Amino acid sequence: MGSAPSAGFFQPLKADDPAVVGGYRLAAVLGAGGMGKVYLSYTPGGRPIAIKVIRPEFSEDPEFRRRFQQEVRSAERVQGLYTAPVIDSDTEGAQPWLATAYVPGPSLAHAVARHGALPVRSVLLLTVGVAEALHVIHGAGIVHRDLKPANVLLASDGPRVIDFGIARAADSTALTSTGVSVGTPAFMAPEQASAGTVTPATDVFALGQIAAFTAIGASVFGDGPSHAVLYRIVHEDPDLSALPEELRPVVTRCLSRDPADRPTLTEVIELCNAASEAPLRQGEDWLPQAVAGSITERLQLPAPAPTPPPQPPTAPAAQAPNPTEISPQSPAPAPSAPPAPAAAPGFTPTGVAAAPTQAAPAPRAPAPGAQGAVPPGYRTPPPYAQPSYPQPSYPQPQPQYNQPSYTQPTYAPGHSTPPPFHTQGFAPGPPAPPRPRRTGLIVIGTVAAAVVGLVVLGSLLPDGTGKGGGDKASGGGSSSGSSQQRPDPQPVSYQGIEMPQNHQLMFADNPPRPAEEPTGAGVLYGHGDLFYYRDTLFGDEKFGTANGKLVLLNNSEKGSLETCRSVTRFTEKLGLDQLTDGSQVCVLSKAGHITLATFRSRSGAKDETRFITVDLTVWRNADDAAKK
């Protein structure tokens, strides 16, 4: 372990920590946070990596898993100079995890807590580095949402931003849907603290707070309970009295309460260069000597835990093995042989101590009583055991995790029973052996089956088939199949939802919140039930669904659940020029949700970030209750 663990940077693994994650053998604990625990490990080539294992309470939430998978796919595309790249991941396992490159440096929070505020030049270099990192992260369709000093690491050649996009996976899950916002209160933006729309400008606000925190050594909105800090962020101005004069232009603009007044990341870099007396160049001397010393200390990495020798399966000594379990490589049992004198400790039949991972020279039966000759505490490895090396995880077939928003099972019209087992993925069991039956029982059974068949056939006929409606009048057994259907779900309305460009909604969310589209990698419109996409190069704007179908209603059609079920002019996207104030669009998602989206307005052409405003009326799982 070296001297590093004594400094507290690398904590030893505890009893409840896993020894291996995804084939990577863990060496130490790097830290823990609200989302999970971070461990140190190594690739097969010896490069150190940081593995973040998600907490079980998040892992058990299906909505978190869906969003976490999207965020990991997006994060894998982020390859900036000031970010820690994603190396490996597993989003489908029992406990999801994410591996990134290990950065040998303290976090900004640790450096300021230990050494105090940093000089102006270091603050400016930190700010431009984080701005470049955010530019790459936003380019991948990700808003960090939790940019704070603990998520900025100080490397020898500049800062590194970590954990980008992971906080969004926890947003609107079972753990946060009760009104708890995702993010660190002291570094939230006003719109984030008040549950508003999160955009890239949200990260710019956090960047201004980080710059001020680095220069002052404290938060500009003060300390105290979370609700008090959030109130000051939303309603009060920051305390910049101790901020160096050179940093005031960039920090003041970044901390604008209105997102539209905040600078772009390019403008942030320009303001920092204008505030510096010399050109800003990242180098080995960008940090004070005391802080740079922490980097050297973190290079003394602990070695990975040794691989334990393989353990053979144990069985009761007095129980003879099953003959079917004996293989040509297994020694034949000799329960009736007389005991032989025990060998001396350390003695083997060949006279040489056996290596734990070395195979036996020949598959022959051992001498009687040889098991009693094994030295105390030694376990004989199984035949032909191979040495174990830590391997990275590769995609393995995993059981698909059923999402609650997937299509519900539907049954044949008029039936309330599920389809045969073989259509549900279950193999029919072997037929029961024939049993003797009496002739009288066969005759009675045949007659009974015929009567039941006639009743079932009658129930399948539509109402009114019998002339005069005799069945209805008599109140007989020809009840309509629709009477056994579930009632229509109650509609839920959401007014004035603002969707920024390249954002999407999921109707299963309550309330539906705009989220960044995971664009790229061949996916143009993300995976949302409803999206607003704008091509910044050609100005093309689309309103549509990537997870179902939609219909634009005309003026003579009244927006309702019945109308949305009956219309068939299906498409997947509409040009924004086809919509005016009050236009109604029926959206039928593959998950079975039906939504009436009413278009209200769009932002001005001069706005840096375009957005549209819509009203939604959602009937969740309406397809399952449809009477067809």
N, C-alpha and C positions, 0 to 999 in steps of 0.2 A: 504493500500500500504506500510505502514511502512516507514522506513528510506531509504530503498533501492532506490526508485525512485529519491530521492533527490540527490543521488550520480551519477545519470545518467546511471546506469546499466540497469534499466527497464524504458522504455519510455511509457507513456500512449497511448492507442489506439486513433487514429485520426478518423475524420469523414469518410475518405475513406478506413479505415481498416475494414475487416470483423469482425463480432462479434463471429462467429462460423466457424470452418473449419473441415469438415468431422465429425461432431458431437462433436468436442472438443471446449469448450468455451475458447476463448482467454483471457489472463490476462494482457499481456504487450507486447511491441515491444522490441526484443533483439538486432536487428540490421538489416541492409539492405546492399545488395551487387549487383554485376552486374547480377547475375542470379535470384535474388528474395529477398523477405523480410522474416525475421525470427521472430517468435512469441513464447512467453511463454504460455504453457497451462499445463493441468494436466490430468492424467488418472482417471478413475472412482475411483480407489483406492487411489488417492491423490499424485501419483508420478509425479514430474515435467518433462515435455518433451519440446523439441524445435521443432517447426513446421516451415518448410521452404516452402513458397508458391512461385511458379515459376512466373516470370513476364509474363504479357499477350502476349507480342511480341514473346516470345519463345513458349508459349502455342499454338499460332496459326500456328506454323510451323509443318507440318506433320512429317518431318524428325526428328525434335527434339523430338517429342512425341515417335516415334519408338525407338530412342536411349535411351531416358530417361527411358522408360519401361524396356529395357534391363539392363541398369545400376542399376535400383532399384532392379531388381531380383538378380543381382550379389551382390549388397551391402547387401542384406538381409542375405547372406551367410557369411558375414564377422563378426566374433564374437571374436575379439581379446581383450586382456587386455588393449591395448592402443588405442582403437578406440571407438567411440560413436555408439552403435548398432542402427540399424534401427528398430523402433517400429511399424510403420504403414505407409501407403502410399495410394495415389490414383493417378494413371497415366492416367486414362480415363476420368476424370471429365473435366468441363469447364476450370478449372485452376488447373493443377497438383500440388501436394504437397507431402512432405516427412517429417515424424516425427522421431526424434532420441531422445535418452536419453539426458536429460539436464545435462551439466557438470558445476558445480558451481566453475568456475575459470576464470581468465582473459585469453585473447589470448596472445600468445607470443609477437605479435606486440604491444599490449596495455602495457604489462609489461615492455618491453624495452623502449617504449616511455616515460613511467612514472617514471621508476626507473633506467634506464640505462642498461649497459651490466651486465650479470650475471657472477658469479665466475666460474672458470674452472670446478669444480666438478659438478655444476648444468648443465653446458653445456654438459659434458660427459654423465650424466644421461639422459638429454633430447635427446641426439643423439641416445643412445642405445634404448630408449623407442620408438622414431619415427622409428628407423630401424626395431624393432619388429613389429610395426604397419604396415609398408610397406610390411614386409614379409607375413603377413596374407592377406593384400589387394591384393598383386600380386598373392598369392595362389588361390584367387577367380577369377583370370583372369582379374583383373582391374589394370590399370595404373592411378595413381592419376591425373597427368597432371597439377595440380594447387596447388602443395605443397608450402606453403608460411607461414610466421609467423601468419597471420590472421586465418589460418586453423589449427593451433596447439594451443590447449587449455591447460592451466596449472592447473591440479587438484592436490589435496593434496597428492596423491600417485603416481604421474607421469604424463607425457603428454598424451593428447588425440588428435588423428588425425581425422578431420571431413571433410565432403564434398568430400570424395574420389569417383572418377568416374563421378561426376556430370558434370564436365567441358567437358568430352568427348561427352555428349549428345548435347552440343551446337556446337561442331565441325562439319564443313561442312553443317551447316544449312543455311537457307536463310540469316541469319544475319552475318554469318562468311565465307560464300563461296566466298566472294569477295576478299579474301586474308588476312583477319584479323585473327590472330592466337588466340587460346584460351589459357589463362593463364595470370599470372601477369608478365610483362616484366622483372622486376628486378630479378626474380627468375626462369626464363626460362633456359633451356639447349640450347646449340648452335644448335643442330638438330631441336629443337622445334622452335627456333627463325627464322630459315631459312626454315621452312616448310618441314623438313625432316621426317624420320620415327621415331615415338615415341615408345619407349620400356621401360621396367622397369628401365633401366639404366638412363633414363631421370629423374626419381624420385630420383635416387642416387645423381645426380648433384644438384638437389634442396635441398637435405638433407645437402650436403656440404655447400651450401650457407646459410642455416638456422643455422648451427653450427657456422659459421663465424659471421653471423649477431648477434647471441646471445652473442658471446664473445667480439665483437667489438662495437656493438651498431649501426652499419650502414652496408649498402650493400657493398660488396667487389668490385662491378662493378660501384659504384658511383651512383649519382642521376642525374636528368635532364630529358629532353624529352624522351619518350619511344624509339624513333628511335635511339637516341644516346646511350642509355643503351644497346639496342639490338645489335648495332654495336660492342660495347666493348665486349659483351658476345661472339660474334662469332669470333672476330679478335684479341682481346687483352687479356693479362693475368690479373687475379684478383689482387687487391692490398691487400696483406696479411702482410704488414709491421707491423700492430698493433695487429696481431694475436698472442696469447700466444704460446710459443714454444711447449708445450705439445700437442696442437691441430693441429700442422702443418702436421704431417703424414696423419691423416685421412682426413683433409680438402683438402690438396693438391691433393690426389688421387681422391677424389670425384669430384673435379673440373677439371678433365682431359677433354680436348676438345674432344677426341676420346672416344665414349661410351665403346669401347672394353677395354680401359685402366682403367676404373673405377672399384672399388672393388665391390664384391658382398655384400649383406647385412650382411651375416655371417662374412665376413672380416671386415666390418665396426665395428661390435660389438667387434671383437677381437682387432682391433686397439685402440678402446676406452679403453678397459680393460688394454691393455699394457701401455696406457698413464696415467692411474690412479695409485696413490700411494697405495690406499686401494681398496679392492674389491668393485665393483659398486653394490649397493643395494638400490632399491627404498624405500623410507620411508617418514615419515611426515616432516623430516628436509631436504628434497632435494632442497628446495627453500630458498632463503634469507627471513628473517622475514618480511621485508617490502612487498615483493611479496605475501607471505603466507597470510598476512592480507587482501589482495584483495579477497581471497577465502572466508574468514569469512563474508565479506561484501555482497558477492553474495549469501549467504545462507539465507538472509532476503528477502524471496520471496514475491511478492505481491499476494493477494488473487484473485481468478478468479472473473470476473464480475458477479454480481448476475443475475439470470435468471429472465427476466421480466415476469409479469403475462400474461397469454394468453389473446389476444384481440379478442372480438367477431366481426364477420363481421358486418359492418355498412350498412344501407340501407336508402334511403330517407324517412323522417318521414311521409310525406303525401301520400306515395305510399303503397297500401295494398299488403301483400305478396301473392305470387302465391299459389293457393290451393295445387299444387303438392309438394311444398316445406315444407308444414306443416307436422311435424312428431309427434308421440305420446308424445315425450319429449318436444315439442315446445309449448309454451303457445298460446292458441287460441286468435286471434285478436278480439278486441271489438271496432271497429271504431265508432259505433253508440251509445255507452254507454255514459251517461252523466258524466261529469268530477266530480271527488270526491275531497274533500279537501286535499290539499297537506300535507304529513306527515312532521314532524319536521326533521331537519337535523340529520342524524345518526340513525333515527328510522327505524326499519324494522317490517314487519308484526309479527314476532315472538318476537319482543322486544329485540333481540340479534344481535349485528353487525355480518354480514356474512363474513366468511373467503373467500379470493379471489379464492382459489382452492377447496372449499368444495361444494359438489353437493347439489342441492335443496332437501328438505326432501321429496317432492312428486311432480310428474309431473302434477301440476294443474294450471289452469289459474290464472294469477295475478289479483289483484283487479283493477277496472277501474282507469286509471290515475296513476298507480303505478310507471310508468317510470319517472314521474315528481318528485317522492319522493326520487330518488337516490341522495345522497350527491353530491355536485359539485365536478368535477374532478375524480369521481369514475366510473370505468367501470365494469359492471357486467360480470363475466366470462360465457362462454357457459355452458350449462348443462353437468354435469358429466365430467368436465375438469380435466385431470390428471396432477400432477406436472411434470415439465420437468427437466430432469437431463442430464448433458453432457455425451454423449456416444461416444465411439470410432467408427470410420467408419468400416463397414464390406462390403465385396463385394456386390454391388447392380447391378442389370442389367443396363447396360449403353448402349447407342447407339454406335454401332461400328463406329469408325472413319475411313473413306475411305482414304487409302493411294494412292498417285498419281501413285505409281509403280505397282498397282495391275492390273490384266488382264483387258484389255479393252473389252467392249461388242462386241461380234461378231455376225454377222447376217448370215442367211442361204445363201448358194452360189447363186449368181445372184440377191440378194436382197440388196437394200440400205435402207430398212425400218426396224425399230426395231421389235422384237418379240411381241406377244400380251401382253397386260398389265399384265395379271395374271402371266406371266413368269418373270416379272420384280419386283415382290413383291407388285404390286398394286391390290387391289380388284376391280373387275368390278362394275360399278355403277348399280343401279336398272334400269330395262328396261323402256324405255319411254312408256307412255300410247298409245294404238293404236289410230291412226287417220284415219278418213275416206279417202279413195282414190277412184279415179275414175277408171273404168275399162280400159279406154284408156291409162291412165298413167301407169297402171300395165303392159300392153302389151309392151309399149315403153320401160319401165324400164327393162323388161325381155330381150328384144332384145338387149338393150344396154349392159346389164350384160354379155350376151353370147358373144358379140363382144369383150368386154374387157377381158373376160376369155381366148378367143382364142389368143389375143395378148400377155397376160401374159404367157400362156403355150408356145407360140413360143419363148419368151425371155428366158425361162428356158432351152431350148434345146441347146446343145453345138454347137459351130461354125462348119459349114460343114455338119450339119445334112441334110439339103436340098441339093439334088444332083445338081451339077453344080454351087453351091454357089450362087444361085439366090438372096438370101437375101442380101448378101454382095454387090453384083453388083448393086442392086437397091438402096442400102443405106436405106433400110426400117427400121422397128422398132425392129429388132432382134439384138440389140446391146449387146455385151457380157457383163456379169456381172462383169468381171475383169476390164472393162474400168471404172467402178465406184469405184474401190478400191483406197485407198490412195497410193501414190507413195512410193517406198522403202525409208526408212530413210537414211540420209547420215551417213557414218561411222565416228567415232571419235577414233583416235589412241592415245595411251598412251605408252611411251617407258620406259623401265628400271625400272619398279615398283618392289621394294624390299619388299617381304612379310616375316616377321619373323615367326618363328614357332608359331602355335596356334593363327594365325591371319586370318582375313577374309576380303573380299571386297564386296561392294554392287555396282552393275552396274549403279544404279540410281544416285550415287554420281558423281559429276563432279569437280575435277577429283576423280576417285576411290582411297580411301586411306586405307591402312591396319589398321584394328582395332582389338582389342583383342576379341577372341571368348568368349562368355558367357558360358564357359564349366561348367559342374556339373549339379546337379539336374536332372540327367537322360539324359541330352543333351550332346552328344559326340562331334559333329562337329559344334556347334553353329547354326546360322541362316543365314549364308552368301551365296551370289551368287557364291562365289569362296573362298575356304579355303585351308590353308596349315597346316596340323596337324602333330605333332610329339609326339609319346609316349616316354617320357624320360626314362621309366622303361625298355621297350623292344626294343626301337630304331626304332619302326615302324613309317614310314612316309607316309602320304596320301595327295593327291592333288585331290580336288573334289568340289562338290557343295552340299549344304544342302537345296537348294531352287530351284531345277529344275533337269536337267539331262545333261549329257555330252557324247561326242563321241571323242575318240582318232583317228585322221585321219592317214591313212597309206601314204606311200611315193607317191602313184599314185594319191592321192586326193589333189586337190588344195584348200587351205583354202580360202573360200569366203562365202558370204551370201547365195548364191544358194546352195553351198555344205552343209553348216550347216543346211539348211532347208530340204535337201533330205536324209541325212544319218539317219539311224535308229538303229545303234548298241549301244543303250543307256545303260549307267551305271551312278552311282552317285559318284564314287571315283576311283582313280587309285593309284597304288603304285608308289612312286617316282622313283623306279628302272625301271619303264616302260618308263620314259621320258629321252630324251637326248637333247642336244643343237639343237634347231630348231624344236622340236616336236610341232605339232599343235593340239589343243583341241577345239572342238566346245562346247560351254556352252549355253544351252537354259534355261533361268530362268523362273520361274512361273509368274513373272511380265510381261513377254512378250519381254524381252531384249535378243538379241542373240549376243554372244561374241566369237571372235576367240582369244584364249589365246596361245601365242607362248612361250614355255619354253626356257629360255636362260642359266641359270646356277644355281648352288647351292653353299652355303658356305662350307668352309672346315670342316672336322670332329672335329677339335680341337677348333673351335669357341664355346664360351660359349652359345651364342644364335644363333641357326641355322636360315638361311633364304634362300629363293629362289628368282630369278629374272625372271620376265615375261614381255612380251609385250602384250598389249590388243588392240583389235580393236572391238569397241562396236557399234552395231546397236540398238538403243533404240526403244522400242515398235515395233520391226520388225515383231512380230507375227500378230499384228493388220493389217499390210500392206501386209501380205503374199497373194499371188494369188494362191488359192487352189480350 
